[in-house]
Each structure stands twice: as structure tokens, then as C-alpha cells.
């Protein structure tokens, strides 16, 4: 099978944030009467392959780019200690799903549940069917972490709402900032119906048309006026709008994101952390851990630039 090549220079930082949080999460809840689960909505193959640049000046053996394979989010979750009670991996692509099967077979001591299909449908079904809370008895329900790492603008707002309504899942959402940028061009004449529908579906709102674009009227001639519009909102403002949208459904907390970049320095995505649980204790624990991790991620970005 072909290697699963994806990501850029900041991908490692994204995965390190996830890895650090999963380990801290399972340690913090290991003595609680919760069933701890992990859900990966776009699990991929379990590993990531990155093409590293060539260095011909160092000699012939360094003249060709090389492929380096490292653990992806699925393998990171499987290898987390203490272990999750269940790990749910969702992947639509048949080849990558087959690789996930091979990966899971190598960990017979882990409860790994594989689901082949559309991430939005699978996640919403899980959120609806799992019994997240119990008000009596020994069993106190399910707590977990979900990782949304889409390849583009695949995650619908309905899925985000379903996650938030569980009041039990902490969510790391690798939000496709560059996708928003491409679909909301400065020139509104390039904003066709398909792009508008895509933005509506991802954001779960239509007010971005007024928030992002400045509408003006100017005389076309002495008999009529012409409406003009241009996008005045920059990347920072769009990212802030996304956080505002997430805060409408995640009632626990939404942290300021880490922004990740393409190789050329252009914005790629924003890594958000959101808490659906509204318990003060749960919110404090989750945000204390995630805030430390996010701040460390920002510090490492500053040192590398």
C-alpha cells in the first residue's frame, strides 16, 4: 500500500499536543469510575509519512528526498498509558482502513473498535447512542477525548453540535483555516453558491456574510446604484469568529487556538481545544492540562521562528 503522506512542518506540534493531552487525561481519570474512550474521526492509516527535503551539498547519499514514517494520531492513542477503556477509529478510505486493521491486530490487549464510513455520520451516531452519564449505581458513565483532524472542510456543524451535546467529550479540532480563506475570497464575485454552502455547513451560521464582508453602494450611473462588497476580515478575525461559534455550543470552555502553518508560512489551520462538560471540576482539570500544553506549543513555535 502507498504511504500515507500528509502534513507539514507543524504537524508534529499538533500530534505532540494530542499525545501530551491523552496521557495526562488517562492519568487524571485512572482512579475514577468513568469509562474512558478516545474517538478519532479521521484516523487515517495510523502512521504518517513525511517527505523530508534533500541536501545535495552533503553528498550523493543526501541528494534525494527521503520518506520518514512516524506514529499518527491513531497509534498515539493506542500506545497511550494508562490505556483507554476503548479506542474508536473511523476512516472512510478503504486502503487506509485496511492499514488500521493491521495496526489494531498488533495490539490484542487494547479494545480497538474500527468503523469504516463517513466521519460525520459515524460520530453523530456514537454521540447519540452512547450512554454518557448515569445518575446512580456504581457506573458513572463515559468520559472521553475526540480528535477532529479533517483533510479539508469535511466536518459539518451538526457533528460539532452532537459532540458538544454529550457534555462528556473533550474535543481537539484541527480547524481548516486555509479552507475558510480559500472559500471566502476577498473578491465576492468569486464567492459562488457552492463555496457559500460549504462555509454555512462548516460554521453552522450565515452571518459570516455580514461579519466578514463590508457592503457599500456606489452610483453606477445617474439612474442607478451598484452594490459593492469586499472582504475586510483578516485571518485573525476569521479565527476569532470560529472560536465565537464554538463557544455557542461548547459550554465548558474553548481555549484560544494554536495556529499552524504551511511550509511557506501561510496559515494552515487552527488547533482548538473545547470542553463539552459543564462540571466546574471537569472544566478546571481539562483546561489546566490543555492550557499548559497549548502554551508550550506556542512557545516552541516562537523559538523555531
N, C-alpha and C positions, 0 to 999 in steps of 0.2 A: 504494500500500500504506500501511496505517496505520503511524504512527511507533511504534518500539519504546520505549515509555515504561517505565522501571523505575528502582529505586534511590532513595536518599535523600541527605541531606547528606553522609554519609560514603562514598558510592560513589566519589567522586573520589579519596579517600585509598586505597581498595582498588586502584583501577586504577593509581594512581601507584606503589604498592608493586610491582605486577606489572611495569609498564613499566620501572622502575629495575632490577629484577632481571633481566629479559630482556636489557636492553642490557649489563649487567655480565657476564652469563652468556656471551653470544656473544663479547664481547671477550676474556674469560678463556680461552675454548676455541678461538679462531680459529686458533691455530697447532698445535692438537692433531690427531691422526689419528682423531678421532671424527666421526661424522655427527651433527650437532646438530639435534634436532627439537623442535617445540612442538606440544602437543596441547591443544585447547580443547574440553572435553566438553560445554559448554552455550554454544556460540559466539554464539547469538542472531543478530542481523542484521548485526553488525559495527560498529554505531554505537548510541549510547544517546541517548535524548531525555528531557530532564528538564523538568518544568513548574516554572518559577520564579514566585514569588509576585508579586502586583500591588502597586503603590504608588500608590494613588489620590491621595494628598496631593501627589504630584509633578506632577500634571496629567493630562489625559484620555489622553495617549499612554501613560501608565504604569498606567492603570486596569485593564487586562485582563492576566491571567497570560499569560506567553509561553513557548513551547517552544524550548529550546536543545539543539541536537544536537552531540554531541562523540564522539570515537572510543571504541568499545568495545574489549574485550579482543582480539577477532579482528583489527581494524585495527591496534591497537597492535603485535601480534606481527608482522603483515605488514610494517609500516614500521620494524621494529627493524633497526638497523645495528650491526655486521655482520649480514647476513641469515642466517636459519636455512637449513639444507640442505633441510628440508621442514617445512611447516606443515599440521597436520591439524585440520580444523574439523568438529565434529559438532553437528548441530542437528536436532531432531525435527520442529519446527513447519514446515509446508510453505511458508508465506509468508516466514518469516524465512530459511529455506533458500534461497528464490529470491533474496532480497536478498544473501545470502552469495555466490551465483553471480555476481551483478552486481559485487560488490566484488572478487572474485577476478579477474574479467575485466579489471579495470583495472590489474592488476599482472602482466603477462605474463613479467616477469623473475623472479618468485617461483614456487617449486614449492609450490602450494597444493592439498591433497587434501581434497575435500569429501565428507562422509558424512552422509546423511540417515537418521536412525533413533534408536533408544533409546541413550542415552549409556552406560548400564551394559553393555549387550551389546557395543557398538562398542569401548569402552575395554578390556574384558576380552579381546576378540578380538585387538586390537592388542598387548596385553601378552603374549599367548600366542604370537603368530605372528612378531613382530619378533625378529631375532637381535641381542640386546643386547650380547653380548660375543663376542670372538674371541681365542683364546689364542695365535695365531701369524699370521704374514704381515703385510702392510702395513696391512691394515684392522684396526682395533681396536674395532669395534663402534659402538654408538649411545648417545649421552647426550642427555638432554632435560629439558624442563620441561612439566609438565601442570598445567592450571588447572581446578579443580573449583569452579564457581560456580552451584550449582543454584538453581532458583526456590523450592524448598522442601526437603522431605526426600526427594528423588529418589535420592540416591547410596546404594547398598547397601554393606554392609561387605565383601561379596565383591569389589566393584570396588576398594575401598581396599586389600584384601589383594593383589589382582592387581598393582596399581601398585607396592606395596612389594616384591613378589617379583621385579620386574625388576632391582632393585639398580642401576638406571641413571637413574631419573627423580627429579627434584626436584619436589615437589608443593606447590602453593599451594591450600589447601582453605578456601573460604568456608563455614564450618560453620554450619548454620541453628540458632543458639542459641534464637531465639524459637520455632521449631518444636518443639524439645525442651520448652521451657517450656509451650507450649500442650498438648502431648500428655502431659505429666506434671503434671497439676493437683495442687494441694495436697490437694484432696478426692479420696481414692482411689475413691469411688463413681462418679466421673466418668471413671475410667480404664477404658474399655471394651476389649474384645478387639482391636478394630481399632487403637486407639492403642498398645496393648501390642505388637502385631505390628509396627507401624511403628517403634517405638523399638528393638525387637530387631533389625530389619533394618538400621537405620542404624548402630547401635552394635556389632552383632555379638556381643552378650552379653545375658544375662538378669539378671546380678547387680545391675543398677541398681535392681531392685525392693527389694532389701535395703539397698543403699547409700544410696538416696535417701529411702526411707520408713522411719519408725520405727513398729514394730508393737508394740502393747500389748494386754493383755487386761484387761477390767474386768467385774465381775459385772453381768449384765443383770437377774437377779433371784436369789433364794436357791437356785434349782435349776440355773442355767446361767451360763456366762460368755460375753462377747461380745468378739470381736477387733476392735480399732480400729487404724487406720493413718492417718498424716498425713505429708505430705512435709516434712521438716525441712531438706532441702538447698536452699541458695540458688543464685543464678546463678554465683557464684564457684566453688562446689563442683562444680556440674554441668560447668562449663568445665574444671576441673581433672580431672574424671573423663574427659572426652573426650580430653584430652591423654594421660592414662594409657593409654587404649585405643589411641591412635595409636602410642604408644611400644612396644606389644606387637608391632607389625608393621614399623614403620619403624626399622630397627636402626642407621641412621646417626645421626640426630638429629631431635628435634622441638622447635621453639622455642616459648616462651610466646607466645600469640597477641595480636593487636591486636583489641580488642573494638570493634565498630561499632554504631551506634545508629539508632533511628528518629528522626523529626523531634521527637517528644515526649520524647526522651531515653531511652526504654525500650531494653533490649538487643535488637539485631537479629541479629547473627552474630559469630562469632569467626574471624578470618583466621589460619589456622595455616600454618606452613611446616614441611615434613618432608622429610628426605633418606633415600632408599632405599639409596643407595650406601654400602657399609661401608668403602671405602678411606679411610684416615686423611687422605690428601691431598685427596680429593674432599670429604669431610665438612668439613674445615677451610676449604676455599675457599668452599663453599656457605654454611656458617654464618657465616663472616666477612662475606660480602656481605649475606646476609639479615638478620643481626643489626643491621647498620648501618641498613638500610632500615626494619626494624621499629621500632628505637629512634627514628628520625627521625619515623616515623608517630605514635608515642606522644607525642613532643614537640609535634608540630603539633596533636594533639588537646588537649593541656594548654593550649597557647596560645590555642586557639579557644573554650575554655570559661570 
